[in-house]
């Protein structure tokens, strides 16, 4: 139980970093996943398919600009609300 509480607290901290970041901030995949309430692996899978939010690679790091993530996510929500998914 303590492990679940610690994991939840860590995810909440990452989500907070996402919400508080400037729109032009570059955020890593862990922060973005927490911010949009998804998993790291799901974002990685979308990136492999070319279906997720735009990202840049800096060496081995994958970074997302917050504004790009928000724009992408808003488009996904609009398609879903419109019945296209």
N, C-alpha and C positions, 0 to 999 in steps of 0.2 A: 504494500500500500504506500509506503514512504517513497518508493521508487516512482510510482505513478504520480504522486504529488510533486516530486522534484522535476519529473519530465514535463508535467503540465506547467509548472512555474517557469521552466526554461522556455517553453514554447510561447507562453504569455510574454516573457521578456523579449523574445525575438519579434513577436507581433507588434509589441510596443515600439521597437526600433523601426519597424516598417512604417507605422502610422505617424511617428514623429519625424521621419526623414523628410528632407527637402525634396521637391519634385524632381530635381536634377541629380539627386544622390544615386550613386551606384551601390546596389545592395547584392549580397551573395544569395545563393539559392535557398539556404536555410531560412534567411530572413523573409524572403519573398514567399516561400511556402507557408510560413506561419502567418504572414500578413493576409494571404488570401485563403487561409484555412484549408490548405491542401498538404500533400506530402512532398518531400524532397524528390522522391522517386518519380512521382507523377509529373513534376515539372521537367525532370530529366528525360522522361519518355516523350513528353510533348516536344522538347528541344530536338530529340533524335528524329522525330517525325516532321519537324518544321512547322508545328501547329501552335506552339506556345507563344508567349510574349517575346519580343525581340531581346537579344542578349549579346554581350560582347565577351570574348575570351581574352584574358590577360594572362599569358602563360597557361597554367592549368586551371586558373580561376575562371569561373563563369559568373558574370555580373549582369544585373538588370537595372536599368534606369527606372526609378519609381514611376515617373510619368508614363513610360511605355507600358508598364505592368497595369496601371490603372486604366489606361486607354484600351488595352487588350481585354482586360477583365470586363469592362463596361460593354464591349462588343459581344462578348460571350453571353452576358446576362441578357442583353437586348435580343439576341438570337433565341435564347431559351424562352424568354417571355413572349416572343412572337410565335413560338411553336415550331421553330426551324430545327431544333435539336431532337 
